Amino acid sequence: MLVAIDDQGGQALAADRDLEVMTVEDVLVMAIEFGHFSTEGDVKNVYGKLRKFGDGLPSYAQTSLAICYKDWRGRQSEES
């Protein structure tokens, strides 16, 4: 079973019950991999909007989203 939880306490509780936890960052990485963002700026903008609802979310710079987007974009260029 997979559970999407952005609250760290909830994530720990779910993990204690052997549930696989999916974070906000995980969902955005999946969206990047599915090509749902035209630019890294779009990713950053969406993440910024989500941070307004989750005071525990790290800054964009502290996530791996920029690297994930650049890796994805590089793979797209190689396939062209």
VEXMI-96583 format. One record per atom (N, C-alpha, C, O): atom name; x, y, z. Coordinates in nm, 3 decimals, padded with zeros to 5 digits. Each point is the difference from the previous one (the first is absolute). Layout:
! VEXMI-96583
+------+---------+---------+---------+
| atom |       u |       v |       w |
+------+---------+---------+---------+
|   CA |       X |       Y |       Z |
...
+------+---------+---------+---------+
END
This chain:
! VEXMI-96583
+------+---------+---------+---------+
| atom |       u |       v |       w |
+------+---------+---------+---------+
|    N |  00.084 | -00.116 |  00.000 |
|   CA | -00.084 |  00.116 |  00.000 |
|    C |  00.088 |  00.123 |  00.000 |
|    O |  00.104 |  00.002 |  00.067 |
|    N | -00.142 |  00.099 | -00.141 |
|   CA |  00.074 |  00.125 | -00.010 |
|    C | -00.084 |  00.111 |  00.059 |
|    O | -00.120 |  00.010 | -00.028 |
|    N |  00.183 |  00.074 |  00.111 |
|   CA | -00.072 |  00.110 |  00.065 |
|    C |  00.072 |  00.129 | -00.032 |
|    O |  00.121 |  00.010 |  00.015 |
|    N | -00.197 |  00.092 | -00.061 |
|   CA |  00.057 |  00.132 | -00.026 |
|    C | -00.023 |  00.087 |  00.122 |
|    O | -00.114 |  00.032 |  00.034 |
|    N |  00.223 |  00.006 |  00.032 |
|   CA | -00.008 |  00.081 |  00.122 |
|    C |  00.113 |  00.102 | -00.004 |
|    O |  00.116 | -00.036 | -00.025 |
|    N | -00.148 |  00.163 |  00.049 |
|   CA |  00.108 |  00.098 |  00.005 |
|    C |  00.041 |  00.035 |  00.142 |
|    O |  00.104 |  00.063 |  00.019 |
|    N | -00.179 | -00.101 |  00.079 |
|   CA |  00.030 |  00.026 |  00.140 |
|    C |  00.104 | -00.100 |  00.050 |
|    O | -00.019 | -00.121 | -00.013 |
|    N |  00.130 |  00.172 |  00.070 |
|   CA |  00.107 | -00.090 |  00.042 |
|    C | -00.044 | -00.097 |  00.109 |
|    O |  00.039 | -00.117 | -00.002 |
|    N | -00.121 |  00.164 |  00.096 |
|   CA | -00.050 | -00.091 |  00.104 |
|    C | -00.086 | -00.109 | -00.059 |
|    O |  00.009 | -00.116 |  00.041 |
|    N | -00.092 |  00.152 | -00.137 |
|   CA | -00.084 | -00.099 | -00.068 |
|    C |  00.083 | -00.098 | -00.081 |
|    O | -00.033 | -00.118 | -00.007 |
|    N |  00.140 |  00.167 | -00.054 |
|   CA |  00.089 | -00.087 | -00.076 |
|    C |  00.065 | -00.103 |  00.091 |
|    O |  00.010 | -00.118 | -00.035 |
|    N |  00.035 |  00.162 |  00.152 |
|   CA |  00.064 | -00.092 |  00.095 |
|    C | -00.099 | -00.104 |  00.048 |
|    O |  00.033 | -00.118 |  00.012 |
|    N | -00.155 |  00.160 |  00.017 |
|   CA | -00.104 | -00.091 |  00.046 |
|    C | -00.032 | -00.104 | -00.108 |
|    O | -00.013 | -00.119 |  00.030 |
|    N | -00.001 |  00.165 | -00.153 |
|   CA | -00.028 | -00.093 | -00.111 |
|    C |  00.115 | -00.098 | -00.020 |
|    O | -00.022 | -00.119 | -00.022 |
|    N |  00.145 |  00.170 |  00.028 |
|   CA |  00.117 | -00.088 | -00.017 |
|    C |  00.007 | -00.105 |  00.110 |
|    O |  00.039 | -00.114 | -00.025 |
|    N | -00.078 |  00.152 |  00.148 |
|   CA | -00.002 | -00.095 |  00.110 |
|    C | -00.099 | -00.114 | -00.026 |
|    O |  00.013 | -00.108 |  00.057 |
|    N | -00.110 |  00.134 | -00.140 |
|   CA | -00.102 | -00.101 | -00.033 |
|    C |  00.028 | -00.065 | -00.136 |
|    O | -00.088 | -00.059 | -00.062 |
|    N |  00.214 |  00.072 |  00.019 |
|   CA |  00.047 | -00.061 | -00.126 |
|    C | -00.076 |  00.047 | -00.123 |
|    O | -00.019 | -00.077 | -00.095 |
|    N | -00.024 |  00.203 |  00.095 |
|   CA | -00.062 |  00.058 | -00.117 |
|    C |  00.106 |  00.080 | -00.076 |
|    O |  00.080 |  00.071 |  00.062 |
|    N | -00.080 | -00.081 | -00.192 |
|   CA |  00.093 |  00.078 | -00.081 |
|    C | -00.054 |  00.143 | -00.007 |
|    O | -00.116 |  00.022 | -00.034 |
|    N |  00.201 |  00.074 |  00.066 |
|   CA | -00.041 |  00.139 |  00.007 |
|    C |  00.046 |  00.075 | -00.124 |
|    O |  00.113 | -00.018 | -00.047 |
|    N | -00.201 |  00.102 | -00.005 |
|   CA |  00.031 |  00.083 | -00.116 |
|    C | -00.015 |  00.145 |  00.044 |
|    O | -00.106 |  00.041 |  00.047 |
|    N |  00.212 |  00.037 | -00.064 |
|   CA |  00.000 |  00.140 |  00.041 |
|    C | -00.043 |  00.091 | -00.115 |
|    O | -00.017 | -00.045 | -00.113 |
|    N |  00.000 |  00.172 |  00.144 |
|   CA | -00.031 |  00.100 | -00.102 |
|    C |  00.111 |  00.001 | -00.105 |
|    O | -00.028 |  00.006 | -00.120 |
|    N |  00.152 | -00.013 |  00.165 |
|   CA |  00.112 | -00.001 | -00.094 |
|    C | -00.006 | -00.123 | -00.091 |
|    O |  00.028 |  00.011 | -00.119 |
|    N | -00.064 | -00.125 |  00.174 |
|   CA | -00.012 | -00.122 | -00.080 |
|    C | -00.104 |  00.016 | -00.110 |
|    O |  00.021 | -00.042 | -00.114 |
|    N | -00.133 |  00.103 |  00.147 |
|   CA | -00.107 |  00.022 | -00.098 |
|    C |  00.049 |  00.093 | -00.111 |
|    O | -00.027 | -00.024 | -00.118 |
|    N |  00.099 |  00.129 |  00.155 |
|   CA |  00.051 |  00.093 | -00.101 |
|    C |  00.106 | -00.065 | -00.088 |
|    O |  00.007 |  00.028 | -00.119 |
|    N |  00.076 | -00.114 |  00.177 |
|   CA |  00.099 | -00.073 | -00.081 |
|    C | -00.072 | -00.088 | -00.102 |
|    O |  00.041 | -00.008 | -00.116 |
|    N | -00.147 | -00.057 |  00.158 |
|   CA | -00.078 | -00.081 | -00.095 |
|    C | -00.059 |  00.087 | -00.110 |
|    O |  00.001 | -00.039 | -00.117 |
|    N | -00.052 |  00.156 |  00.153 |
|   CA | -00.056 |  00.091 | -00.100 |
|    C |  00.108 |  00.045 | -00.099 |
|    O | -00.027 |  00.013 | -00.119 |
|    N |  00.148 |  00.011 |  00.169 |
|   CA |  00.111 |  00.035 | -00.089 |
|    C |  00.025 | -00.115 | -00.098 |
|    O |  00.010 |  00.022 | -00.120 |
|    N |  00.000 | -00.144 |  00.173 |
|   CA |  00.029 | -00.117 | -00.083 |
|    C | -00.109 | -00.026 | -00.104 |
|    O |  00.027 | -00.056 | -00.106 |
|    N | -00.150 |  00.097 |  00.135 |
|   CA | -00.110 | -00.016 | -00.096 |
|    C | -00.011 |  00.119 | -00.095 |
|    O | -00.090 |  00.005 | -00.084 |
|    N |  00.182 |  00.093 |  00.097 |
|   CA |  00.003 |  00.112 | -00.093 |
|    C | -00.106 |  00.106 |  00.023 |
|    O | -00.041 |  00.067 | -00.094 |
|    N | -00.003 | -00.051 |  00.217 |
|   CA | -00.107 |  00.095 |  00.029 |
|    C |  00.048 |  00.143 |  00.021 |
|    O | -00.082 |  00.089 |  00.021 |
|    N |  00.212 | -00.064 | -00.026 |
|   CA |  00.052 |  00.135 |  00.018 |
|    C |  00.082 |  00.039 | -00.122 |
|    O |  00.091 | -00.072 | -00.041 |
|    N | -00.124 |  00.187 | -00.018 |
|   CA |  00.073 |  00.047 | -00.118 |
|    C |  00.136 |  00.057 |  00.035 |
|    O |  00.095 | -00.012 | -00.077 |
|    N | -00.085 |  00.074 |  00.196 |
|   CA |  00.125 |  00.062 |  00.042 |
|    C |  00.025 | -00.030 |  00.147 |
|    O | -00.090 | -00.040 |  00.073 |
|    N |  00.215 |  00.058 | -00.031 |
|   CA |  00.030 | -00.014 |  00.141 |
|    C | -00.072 |  00.108 |  00.080 |
|    O | -00.038 | -00.022 |  00.115 |
|    N |  00.019 |  00.138 | -00.176 |
|   CA | -00.074 |  00.107 |  00.066 |
|    C | -00.141 | -00.043 |  00.037 |
|    O | -00.052 |  00.040 |  00.104 |
|    N | -00.010 | -00.121 | -00.190 |
|   CA | -00.134 | -00.052 |  00.030 |
|    C |  00.003 | -00.090 |  00.123 |
|    O | -00.090 |  00.006 |  00.084 |
|    N |  00.193 | -00.090 | -00.074 |
|   CA |  00.015 | -00.088 |  00.117 |
|    C |  00.016 |  00.085 |  00.126 |
|    O | -00.067 | -00.023 |  00.101 |
|    N |  00.154 |  00.121 | -00.110 |
|   CA |  00.028 |  00.087 |  00.114 |
|    C | -00.126 |  00.076 |  00.043 |
|    O | -00.026 |  00.016 |  00.119 |
|    N | -00.050 |  00.031 | -00.215 |
|   CA | -00.123 |  00.073 |  00.028 |
|    C | -00.102 | -00.088 |  00.072 |
|    O | -00.060 |  00.043 |  00.099 |
|    N |  00.040 | -00.164 | -00.146 |
|   CA | -00.095 | -00.092 |  00.063 |
|    C |  00.047 | -00.035 |  00.140 |
|    O | -00.080 | -00.002 |  00.094 |
|    N |  00.209 | -00.025 | -00.079 |
|   CA |  00.053 | -00.032 |  00.133 |
|    C | -00.020 |  00.118 |  00.095 |
|    O | -00.036 | -00.019 |  00.116 |
|    N |  00.059 |  00.139 | -00.165 |
|   CA | -00.020 |  00.119 |  00.082 |
|    C | -00.143 |  00.012 |  00.048 |
|    O | -00.025 |  00.037 |  00.115 |
|    N | -00.069 | -00.067 | -00.202 |
|   CA | -00.142 |  00.004 |  00.039 |
|    C | -00.030 | -00.105 |  00.106 |
|    O | -00.075 |  00.026 |  00.094 |
|    N |  00.132 | -00.145 | -00.110 |
|   CA | -00.023 | -00.107 |  00.097 |
|    C |  00.062 |  00.031 |  00.136 |
|    O | -00.053 | -00.040 |  00.103 |
|    N |  00.166 |  00.111 | -00.104 |
|   CA |  00.066 |  00.035 |  00.127 |
|    C | -00.089 |  00.088 |  00.088 |
|    O |  00.013 | -00.001 |  00.122 |
|    N | -00.102 |  00.075 | -00.184 |
|   CA | -00.091 |  00.086 |  00.078 |
|    C | -00.091 | -00.083 |  00.089 |
|    O | -00.049 |  00.049 |  00.102 |
|    N |  00.027 | -00.174 | -00.139 |
|   CA | -00.089 | -00.088 |  00.076 |
|    C |  00.075 | -00.094 |  00.094 |
|    O | -00.060 | -00.062 |  00.087 |
|    N |  00.192 |  00.053 | -00.104 |
|   CA |  00.078 | -00.092 |  00.082 |
|    C |  00.121 |  00.071 |  00.057 |
|    O |  00.105 |  00.008 | -00.064 |
|    N | -00.118 |  00.043 |  00.184 |
|   CA |  00.109 |  00.078 |  00.058 |
|    C |  00.125 | -00.084 |  00.027 |
|    O |  00.106 |  00.056 |  00.029 |
|    N | -00.117 | -00.187 | -00.036 |
|   CA |  00.116 | -00.086 |  00.022 |
|    C |  00.076 | -00.033 | -00.127 |
|    O |  00.104 | -00.067 |  00.006 |
|    N | -00.153 |  00.112 | -00.121 |
|   CA |  00.069 | -00.030 | -00.125 |
|    C |  00.127 |  00.084 | -00.010 |
|    O | -00.002 |  00.120 |  00.029 |
|    N |  00.112 | -00.181 | -00.071 |
|   CA |  00.125 |  00.075 | -00.015 |
|    C | -00.009 |  00.097 | -00.117 |
|    O | -00.092 | -00.008 | -00.081 |
|    N |  00.186 |  00.098 |  00.073 |
|   CA |  00.004 |  00.092 | -00.115 |
|    C |  00.026 | -00.082 | -00.127 |
|    O |  00.051 | -00.112 |  00.007 |
|    N | -00.085 |  00.169 | -00.120 |
|   CA |  00.021 | -00.067 | -00.128 |
|    C |  00.147 | -00.040 | -00.015 |
|    O |  00.030 | -00.110 | -00.048 |
|    N |  00.060 |  00.198 |  00.088 |
|   CA |  00.144 | -00.026 | -00.013 |
|    C |  00.045 | -00.121 |  00.082 |
|    O |  00.101 | -00.062 | -00.032 |
|    N | -00.175 |  00.029 |  00.137 |
|   CA |  00.036 | -00.113 |  00.085 |
|    C | -00.058 | -00.132 | -00.049 |
|    O |  00.024 | -00.105 |  00.060 |
|    N | -00.101 |  00.108 | -00.168 |
|   CA | -00.058 | -00.122 | -00.055 |
|    C |  00.087 | -00.049 | -00.116 |
|    O |  00.097 |  00.065 | -00.040 |
|    N | -00.132 | -00.180 | -00.012 |
|   CA |  00.070 | -00.054 | -00.117 |
|    C | -00.075 |  00.030 | -00.129 |
|    O |  00.034 | -00.054 | -00.105 |
|    N | -00.136 |  00.140 |  00.111 |
|   CA | -00.085 |  00.025 | -00.116 |
|    C |  00.076 |  00.062 | -00.117 |
|    O | -00.024 | -00.038 | -00.115 |
|    N |  00.113 |  00.133 |  00.141 |
|   CA |  00.076 |  00.062 | -00.109 |
|    C |  00.086 | -00.105 | -00.072 |
|    O |  00.006 | -00.002 | -00.123 |
|    N |  00.059 | -00.083 |  00.200 |
|   CA |  00.084 | -00.105 | -00.059 |
|    C | -00.086 | -00.098 | -00.079 |
|    O |  00.036 | -00.039 | -00.111 |
|    N | -00.150 |  00.000 |  00.168 |
|   CA | -00.090 | -00.094 | -00.069 |
|    C | -00.047 |  00.060 | -00.132 |
|    O | -00.005 | -00.069 | -00.102 |
|    N | -00.031 |  00.198 |  00.104 |
|   CA | -00.046 |  00.063 | -00.123 |
|    C |  00.112 |  00.006 | -00.104 |
|    O | -00.023 | -00.031 | -00.117 |
|    N |  00.143 |  00.070 |  00.159 |
|   CA |  00.112 |  00.008 | -00.094 |
|    C |  00.035 | -00.137 | -00.057 |
|    O |  00.031 | -00.011 | -00.119 |
|    N | -00.035 | -00.092 |  00.202 |
|   CA |  00.025 | -00.136 | -00.048 |
|    C | -00.105 | -00.042 | -00.102 |
|    O |  00.033 | -00.056 | -00.105 |
|    N | -00.159 |  00.084 |  00.136 |
|   CA | -00.109 | -00.035 | -00.091 |
|    C |  00.016 |  00.075 | -00.132 |
|    O | -00.012 | -00.059 | -00.108 |
|    N |  00.039 |  00.190 |  00.117 |
|   CA |  00.016 |  00.081 | -00.121 |
|    C |  00.116 | -00.052 | -00.084 |
|    O | -00.009 | -00.004 | -00.122 |
|    N |  00.118 | -00.036 |  00.187 |
|   CA |  00.115 | -00.055 | -00.072 |
|    C | -00.037 | -00.128 | -00.074 |
|    O |  00.043 | -00.021 | -00.113 |
|    N | -00.120 | -00.064 |  00.175 |
|   CA | -00.044 | -00.124 | -00.065 |
|    C | -00.089 |  00.030 | -00.120 |
|    O |  00.005 | -00.070 | -00.101 |
|    N | -00.088 |  00.174 |  00.113 |
|   CA | -00.088 |  00.037 | -00.111 |
|    C |  00.082 |  00.050 | -00.119 |
|    O | -00.034 | -00.029 | -00.115 |
|    N |  00.140 |  00.103 |  00.142 |
|   CA |  00.087 |  00.052 | -00.107 |
|    C |  00.073 | -00.114 | -00.069 |
|    O |  00.017 |  00.002 | -00.122 |
|    N |  00.026 | -00.103 |  00.199 |
|   CA |  00.071 | -00.114 | -00.057 |
|    C | -00.091 | -00.082 | -00.091 |
|    O |  00.046 | -00.058 | -00.099 |
|    N | -00.174 |  00.052 |  00.131 |
|   CA | -00.095 | -00.080 | -00.079 |
|    C | -00.039 |  00.069 | -00.129 |
|    O | -00.050 | -00.064 | -00.092 |
|    N |  00.072 |  00.195 |  00.084 |
|   CA | -00.040 |  00.075 | -00.121 |
|    C |  00.093 | -00.021 | -00.115 |
|    O | -00.021 |  00.057 | -00.107 |
+------+---------+---------+---------+
END
